[in-house]
Amino acid sequence: MRRTGRKNRPCYRINVSDSRFPRDGRLLETLGLYDPIRRDVASQITLDVERAKHWLKVGALPSETVYSIFKRKGVIEPKPYVPRERPGRVKKTKTRAHREAAKAERAVRKTARAKARIQKKKAAAVAAAPAT
């Protein structure tokens, strides 16, 4: 994507370029335009879908933003969701055990304060009620 437009009003050209050139350097072809500020959502993106499919077949790799634009326009099929493998720690460390114990203790104190507050309110309501 090549940024165009003025200050605080970006507009981007969706380009095909060689990876050896910088972002705003030499390019091979312009595929379309992306204007994220435009109010009409339908006219935010103009894209030559056939040329985009051609470049993907040839081996072009889109950036994350261009990939999401291609998904919206139906150029690319979305990747299937694969959750990350995050094993974490199996063994509890001393610090972790201490933190969990402190958290449980805070929860107990919090419920005790809430019960005391409710009992105090009930006692005040009973004392304030006129005797009949």
N, C-alpha and C positions, 0 to 999 in steps of 0.2 A: 504494500500500500504506500502510495506517495501522498504526503500531506500537501494540500493546497488550501486556499482560503485565507482569510485575514486573521488577525489576532482575536482570540476567544471565539472564533467562528470557523471551526475546522471543517474541511471537506476532503475526502480522500479519493484518489484514483486507484482502482484495483488494477494492478499491472502484473505482467509476467516479466521477471528479470532474472539474470544470472546471479547465482549466490556469491560470486566473486566480486560483485559490485555493491556499493553502499545503498542504503534505503532509497535515497533520492538520486541515485546515480543512473547509469545507462539502463534502458529497459528494452525488452523485446516486443511487447505488445500491451496495449491498454484494453482491458476486458470490460471495464465499466466504471461506475461512480458510486460512492457511498457518502451520503450527507446525513450524519446523525442528528443534526440540529433541526432539519426540516420538519415541520409540523405534520404534514401528511405522511403517514407511515408507508403508504403504498408507493409513494414517489421518493422515498429515502434511498432506495437502491435501484440502479439501472445496471443491467448485466447482460452480456452476450453469453448465453448459456451454452450454446454449441461450441464456441471457442474455449470456454472454461472446461468443458468435458474433454475436448481435444488435448488441452495442455495437461490435464490430470492423467490421461491415458499415456502421454509421452513421458510422464514421470515428474511433473511439477509437484512440489510440496507446499500446500497453503499454510499461511500463518494461522494462529488460533482465531483471530478476528475474521479472516477471510473464510476459514473453515465454517464458522457459524453462519456467515452470510450465504455460503454455498448450500448449507443445510436448509436455510430458510427458502432459498430459491429452487431447491430440489435438484441441485447439481450432484450432490454427494449423498449417499445413504449414511445416516448417523451410525457412529460406532456403537457396538453393543456395550452396555454398562458392565464393567468388571470391577467388583469391589477390591480395594487395596488389601493386601495381606499385611496385617499389623499385629504381630504376635504379642508385643509388649513383654512385660516381665511376668514370669510365672511365680517366682519366689518372692514372698513379701520381705521387704527390707525393714530394718528397724525404724527408719524415718517414716516409711509408709504406714507401718502398724501404729506408730505414735500419732500420726495425722488422723488416721481413722478413729482411734480411741478418743482423741480430742474432739473430733466432729460429733461422735456419738454422745459425749459428755455435754457438749453445747446444746444438742437437741433435747436432752433430758432436762437441762436447766431451763430451756425455753418453754417446754410444756409445763414445767412446775410454775414458772412465772405466770403463764396464761391461766392456769387453774386458780392460782392465788388471786389474780385480778378478777376472775369471774366470781369467786366466793366473796370477795370484798364488795363487788357490785350488788350481789344478792343480799348481803347483810345490810348494806346501806339502803336498799329498796325496802327491806322488811322494817328497818328502823324508821324510815320516812313514812311508811304507810300508816294512816290513821287507825287507831285501835277501835274496833266496833264491838 
